[in-house]
Amino acid sequence: MKNLFYFTFYTFITSILSFNTISAQTQKGRFMAGPSIGKFNFGKNYTDLAFDIKAGYFIVDNLVIGITPSYSYSWATDNVRFKEKINVLGMGPFVRYYFGEGKLKPLLNASFLYHSRKSNVTYSTIMTPEGPIEGYAYEFKGGYKLLQAGGGIAYFLNDNISLEGIVNYGRYIDYNENTDVKVGEVNIGLGVQIFIGQ
Protein backbone atom coordinates (compact mmCIF):
# COMPACT_ATOMS: atom_id res chain seq x y z
CA MET A 1 0.00 0.00 0.00
CA LYS A 2 2.83 2.37 0.88
CA ASN A 3 4.58 1.63 -2.42
CA LEU A 4 1.35 2.29 -4.29
CA PHE A 5 1.05 5.69 -2.61
CA TYR A 6 4.62 6.64 -3.57
CA PHE A 7 4.07 5.47 -7.13
CA THR A 8 0.84 7.48 -7.45
CA PHE A 9 2.48 10.59 -5.97
CA TYR A 10 5.52 10.23 -8.25
CA THR A 11 3.30 9.83 -11.32
CA PHE A 12 1.31 12.94 -10.40
CA ILE A 13 4.38 15.12 -9.85
CA THR A 14 6.13 13.99 -13.03
CA SER A 15 3.00 14.64 -15.06
CA ILE A 16 2.77 18.17 -13.69
CA LEU A 17 6.44 18.89 -14.34
CA SER A 18 6.59 17.07 -17.65
CA PHE A 19 8.80 18.67 -20.29
CA ASN A 20 7.39 16.73 -23.19
CA THR A 21 6.28 18.43 -26.39
CA ILE A 22 3.11 20.42 -25.79
CA SER A 23 0.72 21.16 -28.60
CA ALA A 24 -2.89 21.59 -27.47
CA GLN A 25 -2.82 24.04 -24.56
CA THR A 26 -4.67 26.91 -26.26
CA GLN A 27 -6.79 25.28 -28.92
CA LYS A 28 -10.39 26.20 -29.73
CA GLY A 29 -12.96 24.77 -27.33
CA ARG A 30 -10.82 24.74 -24.17
CA PHE A 31 -11.50 26.59 -20.93
CA MET A 32 -8.99 28.62 -18.91
CA ALA A 33 -9.17 29.73 -15.27
CA GLY A 34 -6.71 30.85 -12.63
CA PRO A 35 -5.55 33.55 -10.20
CA SER A 36 -2.84 36.19 -10.49
CA ILE A 37 -1.32 38.65 -8.03
CA GLY A 38 -0.86 42.23 -9.20
CA LYS A 39 0.30 43.89 -5.97
CA PHE A 40 1.84 42.46 -2.82
CA ASN A 41 3.44 45.17 -0.68
CA PHE A 42 3.80 45.25 3.08
CA GLY A 43 5.45 47.77 5.35
CA LYS A 44 5.38 49.11 8.90
CA ASN A 45 2.78 51.73 8.00
CA TYR A 46 0.97 50.23 5.03
CA THR A 47 -0.38 47.15 3.27
CA ASP A 48 -1.19 46.96 -0.43
CA LEU A 49 -2.57 43.74 -1.95
CA ALA A 50 -4.40 43.09 -5.23
CA PHE A 51 -5.32 39.95 -7.14
CA ASP A 52 -7.75 38.76 -9.80
CA ILE A 53 -9.14 35.56 -11.26
CA LYS A 54 -9.58 34.97 -14.96
CA ALA A 55 -12.14 32.56 -16.41
CA GLY A 56 -12.41 32.27 -20.16
CA TYR A 57 -13.14 30.19 -23.26
CA PHE A 58 -11.04 29.80 -26.42
CA ILE A 59 -13.31 30.88 -29.29
CA VAL A 60 -10.55 30.08 -31.81
CA ASP A 61 -7.05 28.67 -31.42
CA ASN A 62 -4.94 30.91 -29.11
CA LEU A 63 -7.71 33.51 -28.57
CA VAL A 64 -9.58 33.43 -25.25
CA ILE A 65 -12.32 35.74 -23.99
CA GLY A 66 -13.87 35.77 -20.53
CA ILE A 67 -14.50 37.65 -17.29
CA THR A 68 -12.17 38.87 -14.54
CA PRO A 69 -13.36 39.41 -10.97
CA SER A 70 -10.79 41.31 -8.90
CA TYR A 71 -10.19 42.42 -5.32
CA SER A 72 -7.74 44.82 -3.69
CA TYR A 73 -7.10 45.87 -0.12
CA SER A 74 -5.05 48.80 1.17
CA TRP A 75 -4.29 49.93 4.69
CA ALA A 76 -2.19 52.89 5.85
CA THR A 77 -1.46 54.84 9.03
CA ASP A 78 0.80 57.64 10.22
CA ASN A 79 1.17 55.93 13.65
CA VAL A 80 -0.19 59.08 15.30
CA ARG A 81 -3.89 59.54 14.59
CA PHE A 82 -4.61 58.82 10.93
CA LYS A 83 -5.72 55.40 9.70
CA GLU A 84 -7.33 54.39 6.39
CA LYS A 85 -8.66 51.09 5.03
CA ILE A 86 -9.72 50.66 1.39
CA ASN A 87 -11.56 47.70 -0.14
CA VAL A 88 -12.16 47.51 -3.88
CA LEU A 89 -14.19 44.92 -5.83
CA GLY A 90 -14.07 44.77 -9.62
CA MET A 91 -15.55 42.86 -12.52
CA GLY A 92 -15.30 43.03 -16.29
CA PRO A 93 -14.44 41.30 -19.56
CA PHE A 94 -10.98 40.39 -20.83
CA VAL A 95 -9.44 39.13 -24.06
CA ARG A 96 -6.08 37.38 -24.48
CA TYR A 97 -4.07 36.03 -27.40
CA TYR A 98 -1.22 33.50 -27.16
CA PHE A 99 1.57 33.21 -29.74
CA GLY A 100 3.50 30.11 -30.75
CA GLU A 101 3.18 26.36 -30.34
CA GLY A 102 5.81 25.53 -27.72
CA LYS A 103 6.00 25.50 -23.94
CA LEU A 104 6.96 29.18 -23.83
CA LYS A 105 4.24 31.40 -25.29
CA PRO A 106 4.27 35.21 -25.52
CA LEU A 107 0.85 36.72 -24.94
CA LEU A 108 -1.11 39.96 -25.25
CA ASN A 109 -4.17 40.80 -23.19
CA ALA A 110 -6.63 43.61 -22.50
CA SER A 111 -9.46 44.12 -20.00
CA PHE A 112 -12.07 46.69 -19.01
CA LEU A 113 -13.17 46.54 -15.37
CA TYR A 114 -15.77 48.32 -13.28
CA HIS A 115 -14.76 48.81 -9.64
CA SER A 116 -16.67 49.59 -6.46
CA ARG A 117 -14.57 51.22 -3.76
CA LYS A 118 -15.18 51.65 -0.02
CA SER A 119 -12.81 53.72 2.12
CA ASN A 120 -12.89 54.08 5.92
CA VAL A 121 -10.84 56.90 7.41
CA THR A 122 -10.29 57.40 11.15
CA TYR A 123 -8.59 60.25 13.04
CA SER A 124 -8.06 59.37 16.71
CA THR A 125 -8.34 61.88 19.54
CA ILE A 126 -4.89 63.03 20.69
CA MET A 127 -3.65 65.25 23.49
CA THR A 128 -1.42 68.25 22.80
CA PRO A 129 0.04 70.97 25.04
CA GLU A 130 -2.70 73.26 23.76
CA GLY A 131 -5.41 70.71 24.61
CA PRO A 132 -7.12 67.72 23.01
CA ILE A 133 -7.72 67.41 19.29
CA GLU A 134 -10.96 65.53 18.86
CA GLY A 135 -11.03 62.52 16.62
CA TYR A 136 -13.54 61.73 13.90
CA ALA A 137 -14.24 59.13 11.24
CA TYR A 138 -15.94 58.99 7.88
CA GLU A 139 -16.74 56.51 5.14
CA PHE A 140 -16.43 57.11 1.43
CA LYS A 141 -18.03 54.98 -1.29
CA GLY A 142 -17.49 55.36 -4.99
CA GLY A 143 -16.29 53.67 -8.10
CA TYR A 144 -14.12 53.88 -11.16
CA LYS A 145 -13.38 52.13 -14.44
CA LEU A 146 -10.05 50.59 -15.38
CA LEU A 147 -8.87 49.97 -18.92
CA GLN A 148 -5.79 47.70 -19.03
CA ALA A 149 -3.58 46.44 -21.83
CA GLY A 150 -0.29 44.59 -21.72
CA GLY A 151 1.70 41.51 -22.50
CA GLY A 152 3.86 38.83 -21.01
CA ILE A 153 5.07 35.25 -21.11
CA ALA A 154 3.32 32.00 -20.22
CA TYR A 155 5.36 28.88 -19.49
CA PHE A 156 3.37 25.66 -19.89
CA LEU A 157 4.35 22.89 -17.53
CA ASN A 158 2.04 20.62 -19.53
CA ASP A 159 -1.18 20.91 -21.54
CA ASN A 160 -3.15 21.88 -18.44
CA ILE A 161 -1.01 24.22 -16.32
CA SER A 162 0.92 27.39 -17.09
CA LEU A 163 2.90 29.90 -15.06
CA GLU A 164 2.77 33.49 -16.27
CA GLY A 165 4.36 36.86 -15.84
CA ILE A 166 2.59 39.93 -17.23
CA VAL A 167 3.19 43.68 -17.41
CA ASN A 168 0.03 45.79 -17.78
CA TYR A 169 -0.55 49.49 -18.26
CA GLY A 170 -3.83 50.62 -16.70
CA ARG A 171 -5.81 53.81 -17.21
CA TYR A 172 -8.08 54.66 -14.27
CA ILE A 173 -11.19 56.71 -14.99
CA ASP A 174 -12.70 58.11 -11.79
CA TYR A 175 -16.41 58.84 -12.03
CA ASN A 176 -16.99 59.91 -8.44
CA GLU A 177 -18.65 63.28 -7.83
CA ASN A 178 -19.07 63.86 -11.59
CA THR A 179 -15.32 63.99 -12.14
CA ASP A 180 -13.39 62.36 -14.95
CA VAL A 181 -9.87 62.12 -13.53
CA LYS A 182 -7.66 59.73 -15.49
CA VAL A 183 -4.56 58.24 -13.88
CA GLY A 184 -2.14 55.76 -15.44
CA GLU A 185 -0.31 52.97 -13.66
CA VAL A 186 2.01 50.10 -14.61
CA ASN A 187 1.52 46.78 -12.80
CA ILE A 188 3.49 43.54 -12.85
CA GLY A 189 1.47 40.38 -12.30
CA LEU A 190 2.36 36.76 -11.55
CA GLY A 191 -0.16 33.98 -11.94
CA VAL A 192 -1.11 30.37 -12.61
CA GLN A 193 -3.65 29.26 -15.20
CA ILE A 194 -5.45 25.94 -15.50
CA PHE A 195 -6.59 24.70 -18.95
CA ILE A 196 -9.27 22.05 -19.35
CA GLY A 197 -11.36 20.65 -22.17
CA GLN A 198 -10.58 19.09 -25.50
C-alpha positions, 0 to 999 in steps of 0.5 A: 500500500505504501509503495502504491502511494509513492508510485501514485504521488511520483506519477502525479508530480512527473506529469505536472512537471513534464517537459514533453512536447506540448501542442494543445494548450490553447486550442479552440474549445478549451476553458482557462481559469486561474488567479494572479497577483498584481500587488503584494506590498507590506510595510510598517505603516501600510499594506497593499494587496491586489489579485484577480481571477480569470475565467475564459473560453477559447473561441478560436485557437490561441484567442480566449475571452472571458471575465475577470473578478478582482479584489484589492485591499489597502491599509495605511497609518501615520502611527499618530492619529490617521488610519485608512482602510480601502476595499475595492471589488471589480468585474469586467471582460478580458481578451487574451491572445497566445503566440507560438506552439511551444511551452513558452508562449508570448501573450497579449491581453486587455481588459475593461473593469468596473470597480466599487470602492469603499474607504474608511478613514479614522482620526483618533483623539490626541492630546497636545500641550494646547489641549485635546484634538478631537477625533472623527471618522468617515466613510467614502463609497465610490467607483471607477473604471479601469482599462488595461492592456499589456503583454507577457510570457506563459510557461506551460508545464504541460497541456493543463497548467501554465505559469505566467508573468505579465506587465500591464498598463492601466488607465483609471477613470474616476467617475466619483462626484461627476469627475473624470480624472484619469490616472495611469499605472504600470503593474506587474502580475504573476499567476497560474492558469489551468486549462481544461477541455478538448 
